[in-house]
Amino acid sequence: MIAGGPAVIAPGEFRAFAGQFVTGVTVVTTRDGDGQFQGLTMNAVSALSLTPPLYLICVERNATTLSPLLESRLFGLSILSKEQSTIARLFATKNRNKFRDCPFVVGRTGVPLIAGALGHIECSIAQTIEAGDHIVVIGQVEHADIKGGEPLVYFRSAFLDLGGEPLGEARALAESP
Ligand SMILES: Cc1cc2nc3c(=O)[nH]c(=O)nc-3n(C[C@H](O)[C@H](O)[C@H](O)COP(=O)(O)O)c2cc1C
């Protein structure tokens, strides 16, 4: 468990700092014990190791998707395209029917993967680390596929395309740093 020391920066300021870092946008998915699909929008993700292939995601403790993810020990990750800002907004809500309004396919491990994404990976959980209000989840990559296309970009709480053009409503969304 990484608890950390006293706060030296206000949460709003820390979020503003984190917002200066441009990222892509992903949807991380899993299935619970009843076979129901769960998922959330995430940008605190990174490739971690090539040999073995490992991928790292940082999930907020309060996320509903966290416990099914830890129980199934599986997750899928879909990299969203610039056409998918509506899906990014949908999966950033607490809506319990996210998959009703989003086209998806079921991957080889049984997790849902967002259709039309730039690429997908399916991972089995290799390690978890408790860190402040997030859990760092390290996944061993079991399958990967690449479709290509133009990515969805996230910068200063707005969805953009690679040319910097706003995609839809540019409002503050991210609750995680
Ligand atoms: C662009 C963007 C990036 C986000 N990144 C993360 C993240 O990396 N980790 C996280 O736990 N939540 C992240 N969120 C917030 C979750 O998507 C949001 O809390 C969601 O409602 C959680 O859904 P759930 O509780 O149904 O699992 C992000 C939101 C947005 C809009």
The ligand as an ORCA input file, in Angstrom:
! r2SCAN-3c Opt
* xyz 0 1
  C     -11.174     11.069    -20.193
  C     -11.457     10.318    -18.917
  C     -10.474      9.537    -18.349
  C     -10.704      8.811    -17.174
  N      -9.713      8.047    -16.654
  C      -9.934      7.301    -15.559
  C      -8.910      6.434    -15.072
  O      -7.825      6.342    -15.629
  N      -9.198      5.690    -13.962
  C     -10.412      5.753    -13.326
  O     -10.619      5.035    -12.329
  N     -11.403      6.585    -13.773
  C     -11.195      7.336    -14.883
  N     -12.167      8.147    -15.369
  C     -13.440      8.250    -14.624
  C     -14.369      7.036    -14.859
  O     -14.601      6.814    -16.239
  C     -15.724      7.311    -14.160
  O     -15.514      7.504    -12.780
  C     -16.765      6.225    -14.378
  O     -18.032      6.752    -14.018
  C     -16.533      4.949    -13.589
  O     -17.553      4.027    -13.945
  P     -17.986      2.791    -13.015
  O     -18.129      3.324    -11.608
  O     -19.299      2.324    -13.618
  O     -16.915      1.742    -13.116
  C     -11.963      8.894    -16.533
  C     -12.973      9.699    -17.118
  C     -12.712     10.388    -18.290
  C     -13.799     11.230    -18.898
*
